Amino acid sequence: MDLLGVTYSASTLATGYGAYIAQPLLRKAAEGKEDTLTEAEARKILEDALRVLFYRDARSLNQVLCFPTAHDDHD
């Protein structure tokens, strides 16, 4: 939700340059598999998308840190 109260719901999300280049790759790889996607598969999809972004942007770094997040029902 943003400051105007607008919500957005999707299985993948990318911003900036990634919204143009990586978002179609993420959609193709992940949509429809949200419930069965393993952490290893998700990491591979993310690394592939980031590799494409690295090759397309001359000012980026080739080092990426990935941290898994856990969802629980506690606030």
Residue frames as qw, qx, qy, qz and C-alpha x, y, z in Angstrom:
[[0.000, 0.891, 0.454, 0.000, 0.00, 0.00, 0.00],
 [0.428, 0.296, -0.021, 0.853, 1.33, 3.42, -0.85],
 [0.066, -0.188, -0.378, 0.904, 0.58, 6.82, 0.67],
 [0.416, 0.000, -0.247, -0.875, -2.56, 7.15, -1.45],
 [0.665, -0.018, 0.576, -0.475, -3.98, 3.84, -0.21],
 [0.751, 0.437, -0.346, -0.355, -3.38, 2.03, -3.50],
 [0.705, -0.347, 0.619, -0.010, -2.52, -1.65, -3.17],
 [0.534, 0.540, -0.572, -0.309, -0.71, -3.90, -5.60],
 [0.782, -0.223, 0.559, -0.158, -0.81, -7.66, -5.62],
 [0.722, 0.542, -0.399, -0.160, 1.39, -9.89, -7.78],
 [0.964, -0.217, 0.009, 0.154, 3.60, -12.93, -7.40],
 [0.693, 0.052, 0.034, 0.718, 6.68, -10.97, -8.54],
 [0.051, -0.980, -0.145, 0.123, 7.83, -7.41, -8.07],
 [0.656, 0.030, 0.112, 0.746, 10.64, -5.33, -9.55],
 [0.004, -0.936, -0.178, 0.305, 11.38, -1.63, -9.53],
 [0.114, -0.758, 0.393, 0.509, 13.46, 0.74, -11.60],
 [0.311, 0.503, -0.682, -0.431, 15.42, -0.80, -14.45],
 [0.145, -0.047, 0.984, -0.093, 14.44, -4.27, -13.18],
 [0.516, 0.443, 0.497, -0.539, 10.80, -3.50, -13.87],
 [0.554, 0.639, -0.257, -0.468, 11.62, -3.27, -17.58],
 [0.397, 0.495, -0.764, -0.111, 14.18, -6.05, -17.92],
 [0.031, 0.168, -0.943, 0.286, 13.79, -8.52, -15.04],
 [0.550, 0.107, 0.441, -0.702, 10.03, -8.44, -14.42],
 [0.791, 0.303, -0.274, -0.456, 9.13, -10.39, -17.59],
 [0.463, 0.329, -0.814, 0.122, 11.78, -12.98, -16.73],
 [0.164, -0.105, 0.768, -0.610, 10.46, -13.31, -13.18],
 [0.685, 0.172, 0.173, -0.686, 6.87, -13.62, -14.37],
 [0.728, 0.337, -0.521, -0.293, 7.74, -16.30, -16.91],
 [0.394, 0.266, -0.837, 0.270, 9.67, -18.35, -14.36],
 [0.011, -0.013, 0.763, -0.646, 7.53, -17.97, -11.25],
 [0.547, 0.037, 0.092, -0.831, 3.89, -17.28, -12.07],
 [0.851, 0.009, -0.338, -0.402, 1.70, -20.29, -11.53],
 [0.750, 0.063, -0.595, 0.282, 4.31, -21.97, -9.32],
 [0.164, -0.667, 0.305, -0.659, 4.02, -19.75, -6.26],
 [0.802, -0.433, 0.183, -0.369, 2.82, -22.56, -3.99],
 [0.989, -0.014, 0.060, 0.132, 5.37, -25.16, -5.12],
 [0.461, 0.752, -0.299, 0.364, 8.47, -23.02, -5.65],
 [0.808, -0.388, -0.228, 0.380, 11.36, -24.02, -3.40],
 [0.260, -0.898, 0.125, 0.332, 13.89, -21.60, -1.98],
 [0.530, -0.276, 0.577, 0.558, 16.60, -23.03, -4.24],
 [0.396, 0.534, 0.621, 0.415, 14.43, -22.58, -7.35],
 [0.015, -0.969, -0.246, 0.030, 13.54, -19.02, -6.32],
 [0.419, -0.718, 0.306, 0.464, 17.21, -18.20, -5.75],
 [0.525, 0.046, 0.641, 0.558, 18.10, -19.58, -9.21],
 [0.248, 0.779, 0.513, 0.261, 15.36, -17.48, -10.85],
 [0.198, -0.960, -0.039, 0.193, 16.57, -14.39, -9.00],
 [0.514, -0.494, 0.453, 0.536, 20.21, -15.01, -9.91],
 [0.486, 0.336, 0.628, 0.506, 19.31, -15.45, -13.59],
 [0.107, 0.914, 0.361, 0.152, 17.34, -12.20, -13.64],
 [0.340, -0.882, 0.142, 0.294, 20.12, -10.32, -11.84],
 [0.606, -0.170, 0.529, 0.569, 22.70, -11.73, -14.27],
 [0.372, 0.629, 0.520, 0.442, 20.72, -10.31, -17.20],
 [0.118, -0.981, -0.155, 0.003, 20.48, -6.95, -15.44],
 [0.543, -0.631, 0.310, 0.460, 24.23, -6.97, -14.78],
 [0.556, 0.108, 0.568, 0.597, 25.02, -7.64, -18.43],
 [0.218, 0.755, 0.488, 0.380, 22.64, -4.89, -19.59],
 [0.208, -0.974, -0.052, -0.073, 23.77, -2.16, -17.18],
 [0.649, 0.480, -0.313, 0.501, 27.36, -0.93, -17.45],
 [0.057, -0.615, 0.390, -0.683, 27.32, 0.71, -14.00],
 [0.838, -0.421, -0.021, -0.345, 26.27, -2.26, -11.88],
 [0.194, -0.560, 0.789, -0.162, 28.25, -4.58, -9.63],
 [0.684, 0.094, -0.672, -0.268, 28.41, -8.33, -10.04],
 [0.197, 0.025, -0.846, 0.495, 28.06, -8.99, -6.31],
 [0.556, -0.408, -0.284, -0.666, 24.67, -9.77, -4.80],
 [0.053, -0.109, 0.845, -0.522, 23.62, -10.73, -1.28],
 [0.576, -0.287, -0.525, -0.558, 20.46, -12.80, -0.90],
 [0.115, -0.120, 0.768, -0.618, 18.72, -13.32, 2.41],
 [0.303, -0.390, -0.817, -0.298, 15.64, -15.51, 2.83],
 [0.325, -0.257, 0.278, -0.867, 12.70, -14.10, 4.73],
 [0.137, -0.229, -0.956, 0.121, 10.33, -16.10, 6.85],
 [0.413, -0.350, -0.198, -0.817, 6.64, -15.46, 7.07],
 [0.206, -0.226, -0.891, 0.334, 4.87, -16.28, 10.28],
 [0.231, -0.690, -0.579, -0.368, 1.50, -15.35, 11.70],
 [0.465, -0.611, -0.365, 0.527, 2.94, -13.30, 14.56],
 [0.179, 0.944, 0.135, 0.244, 2.89, -9.51, 14.48]]
